[in-house]
């Protein structure tokens, strides 16, 4: 496609959006995501809510699952009140607390491993610390995939069982999800308050990454 053709297509899209030209025959796939600033505000709000609900650590999976379902409804321009997020959180909490307990144990083990490795008391400390961070990123990516797959009808067992299939079906998407989880860790390492917007971005990534594959097909 030539530069002239690309410019014409961009001009047509702008005209369709502002009403000065013919509109598209089909609505946008994610009409709620058209307004960039409104979407940014919703992402930040979701990050605040999910972070607040995750204070106990064991509630993290339920909070992430509820936040992902909330943003998914938002970008689809479906009803997305905060009351629906709260209901999803309460429904995800019973099984999600068990998953969260595992997350808390793994987090504690990895944190202890990284601290000890950094103290110089272990031989090969740098390699051990690096391995700890890699495992943390992989576990975070797996958690995001599982939370994105959760729904009230199937529950947590099915959501967790779907993780290997999701990785196999979209390996690139799994890498993007791991990167999103790692971003939260890096943000927290740089400055703890940055975790809140980073969590919102990770929730958005869990919504957008699978959608990009459907849009491409």
C-alpha positions in Angstrom: 0.0 0.0 0.0 1.4 3.4 -1.0 1.8 6.3 1.3 -1.0 8.1 -0.6 -3.4 5.2 0.0 -2.5 5.1 3.7 -3.1 8.8 4.1 -6.5 8.5 2.3 -7.5 5.6 4.7 -6.5 7.7 7.8 -8.4 10.6 6.5 -11.5 8.5 5.9 -11.3 7.0 9.4 -11.1 10.5 10.9 -14.0 11.7 8.8 -16.0 8.6 10.0 -15.3 9.4 13.6 -16.1 13.1 13.6 -19.2 12.7 11.4 -18.0 14.8 8.4 -17.8 11.7 6.1 -19.5 8.4 5.6 -19.5 6.2 8.7 -18.4 2.6 8.8 -20.9 0.0 8.0 -19.9 -2.0 11.0 -19.4 -0.6 14.5 -16.0 -0.7 16.1 -15.0 -3.9 17.8 -14.3 -2.1 21.1 -16.3 1.1 21.1 -15.5 1.9 24.7 -11.8 2.2 23.9 -12.2 4.9 21.3 -11.9 7.8 23.8 -8.2 7.6 24.8 -8.5 9.9 27.8 -11.6 8.2 29.1 -10.0 4.8 28.8 -6.9 6.1 30.6 -9.1 7.3 33.4 -10.9 4.0 33.7 -7.6 2.1 33.7 -6.3 4.2 36.5 -9.5 3.9 38.5 -9.4 0.1 37.9 -5.8 0.0 39.1 -6.8 1.8 42.3 -9.8 -0.5 43.0 -7.8 -3.7 42.2 -4.9 -2.6 44.3 -7.2 -1.7 47.3 -8.9 -5.1 47.0 -5.5 -6.9 46.8 -4.1 -5.5 50.1 -4.4 -8.9 51.8 -2.4 -10.6 49.0 -4.7 -13.7 49.1 -7.5 -11.5 47.6 -5.2 -10.6 44.6 -6.6 -13.3 42.1 -10.2 -12.4 42.8 -9.4 -8.6 42.5 -7.6 -9.2 39.2 -10.4 -11.4 37.8 -13.0 -8.8 38.7 -10.9 -5.9 37.3 -10.3 -7.7 34.0 -14.0 -8.5 33.6 -14.8 -4.8 34.4 -12.4 -3.4 31.8 -13.5 -6.0 29.3 -17.1 -4.7 29.7 -15.9 -1.1 29.5 -14.1 -1.4 26.2 -17.0 -3.3 24.7 -19.3 -0.4 25.8 -21.4 -2.8 27.9 -22.7 -1.9 31.3 -19.6 -1.5 33.6 -20.6 0.0 36.9 -18.3 -0.5 39.9 -21.1 -2.5 41.6 -20.6 -5.2 38.9 -16.9 -5.3 39.7 -17.7 -5.7 43.4 -20.1 -8.6 42.6 -17.5 -10.3 40.5 -15.0 -9.9 43.3 -17.3 -11.5 45.8 -18.0 -14.4 43.5 -14.4 -14.9 42.7 -13.2 -14.7 46.3 -13.9 -18.2 47.7 -11.9 -20.1 45.2 -9.6 -17.2 44.5 -8.5 -17.0 48.1 -7.0 -20.5 47.7 -5.2 -19.4 44.6 -4.1 -16.3 46.5 -2.7 -18.3 49.3 -0.5 -20.1 46.8 0.5 -16.7 45.4 1.3 -15.4 48.9 3.5 -18.4 49.7 5.3 -18.2 46.4 5.8 -14.5 46.8 7.3 -15.0 50.2 9.7 -17.7 49.1 10.9 -15.7 46.1 11.3 -12.5 48.1 13.4 -14.4 50.7 15.4 -16.0 47.9 16.1 -12.7 46.3 17.0 -10.9 49.5 19.4 -13.7 50.6 20.9 -13.8 47.1 21.5 -10.0 47.2 23.0 -10.2 50.7 26.0 -12.1 49.4 25.4 -15.0 51.8 24.7 -17.5 49.0 27.2 -18.7 46.4 26.2 -17.5 42.9 23.9 -15.0 44.4 23.4 -12.9 41.3 22.3 -15.9 39.3 19.9 -17.0 42.0 18.4 -13.5 42.3 18.0 -13.4 38.5 16.3 -16.8 38.5 14.0 -15.6 41.2 12.9 -12.5 39.2 12.4 -14.7 36.1 10.2 -17.1 38.1 8.3 -14.2 39.6 7.6 -12.8 36.1 6.5 -16.2 34.8 4.2 -16.8 37.8 2.8 -13.3 37.4 2.0 -13.9 33.7 0.4 -17.2 34.5 -1.7 -15.5 37.2 -2.9 -12.9 34.7 -3.8 -15.5 32.2 -5.8 -17.5 34.7 -7.6 -14.4 36.1 -8.4 -13.4 32.5 -10.0 -16.8 31.9 -12.0 -16.8 35.1 -15.8 -16.5 34.9 -18.5 -17.3 37.5 -19.9 -20.2 35.6 -16.7 -22.3 35.2 -14.9 -21.1 38.3 -11.2 -21.2 39.2 -10.4 -24.9 38.4 -11.3 -24.4 34.7 -9.5 -21.0 34.6 -6.3 -22.5 35.9 -6.5 -25.5 33.5 -6.9 -23.2 30.6 -3.5 -21.6 31.1 -1.4 -24.1 29.2 -3.8 -24.1 26.3 -3.7 -20.3 26.2 0.1 -20.3 26.1 0.1 -22.9 23.3 -2.6 -21.1 21.2 -0.8 -17.7 21.5 2.8 -17.9 22.6 3.5 -14.3 21.6 0.5 -13.2 23.7 1.8 -15.2 26.7 5.1 -13.3 26.4 3.3 -10.0 26.3 1.4 -11.0 29.4 4.6 -12.0 31.2 6.0 -8.6 30.2 2.9 -6.9 31.7 3.4 -8.8 34.9 7.1 -7.9 35.0 6.2 -4.2 34.4 4.2 -4.2 37.7 7.3 -5.6 39.5 9.6 -3.1 38.0 7.3 -0.2 38.8 7.1 -1.3 42.4 10.8 -1.7 42.6 11.3 1.8 41.3 8.6 3.5 43.4 6.0 1.7 45.4 3.0 4.1 44.5 3.7 3.3 40.8 2.2 -0.2 41.5 -1.3 1.3 41.4 -1.2 2.6 37.8 0.9 -0.4 36.7 -1.7 -2.8 38.0 -4.3 -0.9 35.9 -2.1 -1.3 32.9 -1.6 -5.0 33.5 -5.4 -5.4 33.8 -5.8 -3.6 30.4 -3.1 -5.8 28.9 -5.0 -8.9 30.0 -8.0 -7.6 28.1 -6.2 -6.3 25.0 -3.7 -9.0 24.3 -6.3 -11.8 23.5 -8.4 -9.2 21.6 -5.5 -8.3 19.3 -5.4 -11.9 18.1 -9.1 -12.0 17.3 -8.8 -8.6 15.5 -5.9 -9.9 13.4 -7.9 -13.0 12.3 
